[in-house]
Amino acid sequence: MVPRARLARSGGTTRPVHPTKPLQLVPGPTRICRLRVPLPDSAWIARFSRENPDVTIEVLSNLELGAHRSLSEVRLHVTEPGTWADQLHAMDQVEKVEFLTSGPREVHLRVIHRTSPFIPIFRKLYLLRRFPFTIRAGEASWVVIASGQKIRQLLDQLSQRTPGVLLESVRHSEVTRSGGALTPRQTELLQRAMAAGYFEVPRKITLTRLAAQERMAVSSLSEALAIVEKKLLERWPPGG
């Protein structure tokens, strides 16, 4: 779908305003895929997870800092008290661990670490993992939303980095059918936002710029995207 030219007034005349770069939509229906990925030794959390197989690591958010460094917030779901922050800080790929909160069965930490070896793959394919995601016994469980073609490319490239990558499940046509599913307009909006890089980490386009391209008010676009994400999470909750 090619965006229509908008009209702008300048000096009493009306002239067309064309988008500087049309959005490129990925062909094919959108699929919601769950992948199980064994972490290679180069992944910052891999050794800690393998040494503590009973600890479920919930990666809440991630920010690239540059120079191959990243900042992540994680929640450790544990079975007993322990020196979890110290153990994590002892990992080779970890630079700094900041303690945030803790409870009887969980510890919330902020960690500066070496960037995941998978980030270049997602950047190259313009894809992202949904947050939060979980890691247990050295294996990550990711949800990725993309076309079938992009999913195949992702699996191929992940398999080159680590053996044993498994596509656990796929949902596709039901995303655009039935009661709680996305409407055609919501599906299109999701695809356009993904193509523009709105869901990249870090984002390649701001909400304000995306709203201008969609010819929507910022508040309206924010609400529309929130509804889309809510529907997707209700159909496929993280870790579910």
N, C-alpha and C positions, 0 to 999 in steps of 0.2 A: 504494500500500500504506500504510494508516494504522497508525502504531505502536500496539501494544497498551498499555493502561494498566498501570503497574507498581504493586505493593503496597508500602506503607511502614508501619512500626509506630510509633505515637506514644501514649505513656501507656497501653500495654496494649491499644490498639485497632488495628485494621487499616483503613487508608483507601487509596483509589486515588490514585496520583500520575499526573497526565496531563501530557504534554509541553506546554510553554507555547506552542510554535509548531510545528505539524506540518511535516515536510519536503515541499516541493512538487517532485514529480518531473516532469521534462520528458517529455511523451509522445513515442512513436516510438522506433525503434531507434537505437542509438548509432552514429555514423559517425566515422571517423578521416580527416580531410581534410588534404591538403597544399595550401597556398596560396602563390602567388608574388606579392609585393606590391612595386611600385615605391615607393620612399620619397619623400615630398614634401620640399621644401626645408626645411620646418619641423622635420623629424626631425634629431636631434642628430648622427647619424652619416652622414647622406645625402651631404653634400658631400665628406667625407673618402673615402667609399667610391667615389664617382664619379671623384674625382681619382686614386684608386689602384685601378683595376679589376682588377689582378692579385692584390690582397690579399683573402684570405677572412677575414672577421670572424666569429668564433664568440662569440656572446653567451651567457655561461655562467650568469649569474644577474642578478637585478634587484631593487632595493628602493626603494620610493617614500619620499622623505624629507619630503614636504610642501612647500607653497609652490611647487609646480610644479618641484620638483627631485627627481632620482632618482640612485641609486648603482648602477652596473653593473660587473660584472667581464667583461672581454673577452679573448679570445686572438686575436692577429693571426697568421695563417699567411702568411708572406712568402717571396719568392723571393730576396731579398738583404738584407744589413744596411742600416739606414737610421735616420733620426731620427724614428721613428714616433710616439713619445710627444709630441715637440715639435710634430709636424704635427697630431696630434689635439688638443693643447691650444690650438692656434691657431684652432680652429673656434669660430664665434660662440656656439654653444649649449653649449659645454664650459666648466665652471667650474674643474675641477681634475683632474689626471691623476697617479696614483700608480703608479710602476713596481714590479712585483712580481718577475717572473723573465723570463729570455729564453734562447733557444737559437739554433742556427744558422738555423732556419727558422720560429721563432715568438717572439712577445712577449706576455707576460701582464700586463695592466694593470687598474687599478681607476679608474673614471672617475665623477666627479660632473658631472651634465649636466642640461639642461632635460628635463622629463618628455616622453616620446613623445606625439605628438598622437593616437596610437591607443589610449592607455590608457583615456580616458573611454568609448570604444566597448566595450571588453572589460568594463569595470566595469558599464556599463549592461546588457549582455547576460548578465552573470555567467559569462563565459567567460575562458579564459586560453590563452596560447600555451605550447607545451611548450618547456622549456629542456633543453639548449642549442639555439639555432637559429642559422642562418648568414645572412650578408649579403655579397653580392658585386656589384660594379659598380652599386651603388645599388639593388639589389633584395634583399628579405628573403624567406627561405623558412621558412614557419611550418607547424607541425602543430597542428591544433585538434581536440579531441574534443567532439562535440556532436550533438544531434538534427538531422535534415535541416532542420527549421523554423528552428532557431537559426543554422545555417550560412547559410541564405538571408538571414536578417536581417543577419548579419555581413557578407556580401558586399555587400549593398545599402549598408550604412553605410560600409564601407571605400571603395566606389566613389565615394561622395560626397566623400571626403577626397583620393583620389588616383586618377587614371585608369589603366587597364591591369591591374587586379587580376585574377589568373587562378587558377581552381580547377584545380590540376594533376591531382589524383587523389583518389579516394574509396574507402574500404574500409568495409564495413558488416556484412553478415550473417556474414562469416567471423570476426568478433570473438567470436561466440558458438558457433562450430562447431569441430570437429576437435581434434587432439591438443594443440597448444600454445596453444589459444585460451582465452578466459575462460569459466568456468562460468557458468550463470545466476545463481548467488549472487554471484560475483565481479563480474559486470556490474551487478547491482543495487547492490552495495556501492559501486562506482565512481560510479554515477549519484547515489546518496544523498550521497556525499562531495562530489561536484561541486555538487549542489543546495544543500548546507549551506555552501558557500563554502570548503571545506578547501583547495582547490587555487588559490584566489585569491592574488594578490600585492598587498598582504599578506593573510594568511589571515583569513577572517571567523569562523572557529571553530577552537579548539585541538583537538589530538588527544585530550586528556582529555575535553572536552565532547562531541566526536563519539563517543567510546567509550561515554560515558554514554547518549547517545541511541540508540546501536546495542545497548546492553546487552551490551557486550563488555569484556573486560579491555584496558587500554591497550596492553599488550605484544602481545596477540592481534590487535588492530586494526592496530597498526603493522606487524606481520608480514604480515597479509592485504593491506594496501595496497602493501607492498613487492613482494609476489608479483604483484599486478595490474600495477604499473608495469613490472616486469621482463618480464612476458609481452608487454605492449604495445610496449616498446622492442625486444624480440627480433623482433617481427613488423614493426616499423617503426623502425629505428634512426635517430637524428638525422642529418640530411644524406643519408639513404639514399634 
